[in-house]
Amino acid sequence: MDKENTMNCFFHSEEQGVALCVDCGKSLCKACAEKYEISLCDNCNLKRNEVSKKLAIKDFIPSLILFIVSFIAILFLTNTSKEQFPLVLSRILLSIFAGWFLAGAVWGLIYTRSWFKPKKVYIKKTSGLDANDFFKSFGSIARIFASVIVGPFLMTIKFVKLIITLINAKKVTNSVNANKTESS
């Protein structure tokens, strides 16, 4: 077989290619193709990694802003200027908890939107409130209650996902950089 008909690895020209990078189409040898769960070159893996990191950060920013605003508001509402340390510390902890709780409640409202779709009940209209109004009000109250219960857990899950994504991104970057150093 002549050299023009064989496909060699883009990164290791002496090795024969066995797979193509699913993102850019570069030829990969067996060692390169088996580095990741799917056939990806290091550059495309870094690009995917950056995108997932940016999405995780972008997803958490609203939570962080809500937390900071809630924390500051509650901290200032509970004036801590001339108190002893244990009271100041307890108010700071209360502000952290309340900020987490309030920011989580907003995420809970977003998440529980699909849980409480209003059902149309057809009852003969009369003057004043009818059953439809009652069910809408009850659904809204139930949704707010559910969001307050579910929201702080969602906030925690989003925070943990962010941390895991950032840790994994750092590992991938270090691994790719180590591979580049070894092959140089």
C-alpha positions as CSV (number, residue, x, y, z in Angstrom):
1,M,0.0,0.0,0.0
2,D,1.5,3.4,-1.0
3,K,1.7,6.3,1.4
4,E,-1.0,8.4,-0.3
5,N,-3.7,5.8,0.3
6,T,-2.9,5.3,4.0
7,M,-4.2,7.6,6.6
8,N,-1.7,8.4,9.3
9,C,-2.4,9.9,12.7
10,F,-2.4,13.7,12.5
11,F,-0.4,13.9,15.8
12,H,1.9,10.9,15.3
13,S,2.7,10.8,11.6
14,E,4.6,7.5,12.0
15,E,1.4,5.7,13.3
16,Q,-1.4,4.5,11.1
17,G,-4.8,6.2,11.7
18,V,-7.6,4.0,13.1
19,A,-10.3,6.5,13.8
20,L,-11.3,10.1,13.1
21,C,-11.9,12.9,15.7
22,V,-15.7,13.2,15.8
23,D,-15.5,17.0,16.0
24,C,-12.7,18.0,13.5
25,G,-12.2,14.8,11.5
26,K,-8.5,14.5,12.1
27,S,-7.1,11.0,11.8
28,L,-6.1,9.4,15.1
29,C,-3.9,6.5,15.9
30,K,-5.0,3.8,18.4
31,A,-3.3,5.6,21.3
32,C,-5.0,8.9,20.5
33,A,-8.4,7.3,19.7
34,E,-8.5,5.5,23.1
35,K,-7.6,8.5,25.3
36,Y,-11.3,9.5,25.8
37,E,-14.6,7.8,25.8
38,I,-15.2,8.9,22.2
39,S,-12.7,9.6,19.4
40,L,-11.5,13.1,20.1
41,C,-8.3,14.8,19.5
42,D,-6.8,16.8,22.4
43,N,-7.7,20.2,20.9
44,C,-11.3,19.3,20.4
45,N,-11.5,17.8,23.9
46,L,-10.2,21.1,25.3
47,K,-12.8,23.0,23.3
48,R,-15.6,20.8,24.6
49,N,-14.2,21.2,28.1
50,E,-14.2,25.0,27.8
51,V,-17.8,25.0,26.5
52,S,-19.0,22.8,29.4
53,K,-17.1,25.0,31.9
54,K,-18.6,28.2,30.5
55,L,-22.1,26.7,30.5
56,A,-21.8,25.6,34.1
57,I,-20.6,29.1,35.2
58,K,-23.3,30.8,33.1
59,D,-26.0,28.5,34.7
60,F,-24.8,29.4,38.2
61,I,-24.3,33.1,37.8
62,P,-28.0,34.0,38.4
63,S,-27.9,31.9,41.6
64,L,-24.8,33.7,42.7
65,I,-26.2,37.1,42.1
66,L,-29.4,36.3,44.0
67,F,-27.4,34.9,46.8
68,I,-25.2,38.0,47.1
69,V,-28.1,40.4,46.9
70,S,-30.1,38.4,49.5
71,F,-27.0,38.0,51.8
72,I,-26.3,41.8,51.7
73,A,-29.9,42.8,52.2
74,I,-30.4,40.6,55.2
75,L,-27.0,41.5,56.7
76,F,-27.9,45.2,56.5
77,L,-31.4,44.6,57.7
78,T,-30.0,43.0,60.8
79,N,-27.8,45.8,61.9
80,T,-24.5,44.3,63.2
81,S,-22.5,47.4,63.9
82,K,-22.3,47.5,67.8
83,E,-22.8,44.0,68.9
84,Q,-20.6,41.4,70.4
85,F,-18.9,38.8,68.2
86,P,-21.2,35.8,68.8
87,L,-24.3,37.9,67.8
88,V,-22.5,39.2,64.7
89,L,-21.4,35.7,63.7
90,S,-24.9,34.4,64.2
91,R,-26.3,37.2,62.0
92,I,-23.7,36.5,59.3
93,L,-24.7,32.8,59.4
94,L,-28.3,33.8,59.2
95,S,-27.6,36.0,56.2
96,I,-25.7,33.2,54.5
97,F,-28.6,30.7,55.1
98,A,-31.3,33.2,54.1
99,G,-29.4,34.2,50.9
100,W,-29.0,30.5,50.0
101,F,-32.6,29.9,50.7
102,L,-34.0,32.9,48.8
103,A,-31.8,32.3,45.8
104,G,-32.8,28.7,45.8
105,A,-36.5,29.6,46.0
106,V,-36.2,31.5,42.7
107,W,-34.6,28.4,41.1
108,G,-37.4,26.4,42.7
109,L,-40.0,28.6,41.0
110,I,-38.3,28.1,37.6
111,Y,-37.9,24.3,38.1
112,T,-41.5,23.7,39.4
113,R,-43.1,25.6,36.6
114,S,-44.0,22.4,34.8
115,W,-45.3,20.7,37.9
116,F,-48.3,23.1,38.3
117,K,-49.8,23.6,34.9
118,P,-53.2,25.1,35.4
119,K,-56.1,22.8,34.6
120,K,-59.2,24.2,33.2
121,V,-62.3,23.2,35.2
122,Y,-65.5,24.0,33.4
123,I,-68.1,25.0,35.9
124,K,-71.0,27.2,35.3
125,K,-70.0,30.8,35.7
126,T,-71.5,32.8,38.5
127,S,-70.8,36.2,39.8
128,G,-67.8,36.5,42.1
129,L,-65.1,33.8,42.5
130,D,-65.6,30.4,40.7
131,A,-63.8,27.1,40.9
132,N,-61.4,28.1,38.2
133,D,-60.2,31.0,40.3
134,F,-59.9,28.7,43.3
135,F,-57.8,26.1,41.4
136,K,-55.5,28.8,39.9
137,S,-54.9,30.3,43.4
138,F,-54.4,26.9,45.0
139,G,-51.9,25.9,42.2
140,S,-50.0,29.2,42.7
141,I,-49.7,28.7,46.4
142,A,-48.7,25.1,46.0
143,R,-46.0,26.0,43.5
144,I,-44.6,28.7,45.8
145,F,-44.6,26.2,48.7
146,A,-42.9,23.5,46.5
147,S,-40.3,26.0,45.2
148,V,-39.4,27.0,48.7
149,I,-38.9,23.4,49.7
150,V,-37.1,22.3,46.5
151,G,-35.2,25.5,45.7
152,P,-32.4,25.3,48.3
153,F,-31.7,21.7,47.2
154,L,-31.5,22.8,43.6
155,M,-29.1,25.6,44.6
156,T,-26.9,23.0,46.3
157,I,-27.1,20.7,43.3
158,K,-26.2,23.5,40.9
159,F,-23.3,24.5,43.2
160,V,-22.0,20.9,43.3
161,K,-22.3,20.5,39.5
162,L,-20.3,23.7,39.1
163,I,-17.5,22.5,41.4
164,I,-17.4,19.1,39.7
165,T,-17.3,20.7,36.2
166,L,-14.5,23.0,37.2
167,I,-12.5,20.2,38.8
168,N,-13.0,18.0,35.7
169,A,-12.1,20.9,33.4
170,K,-8.8,21.4,35.3
171,K,-8.0,17.7,35.1
172,V,-8.6,17.6,31.4
173,T,-6.5,20.7,30.8
174,N,-3.7,19.3,33.0
175,S,-3.9,15.9,31.2
176,V,-3.8,17.4,27.7
177,N,-0.9,19.8,28.7
178,A,1.0,16.8,30.2
179,N,0.4,14.8,26.9
180,K,1.7,17.8,24.9
181,T,4.8,18.1,27.1
182,E,5.5,14.3,26.8
183,S,5.2,14.3,23.0
184,S,7.4,17.3,22.6
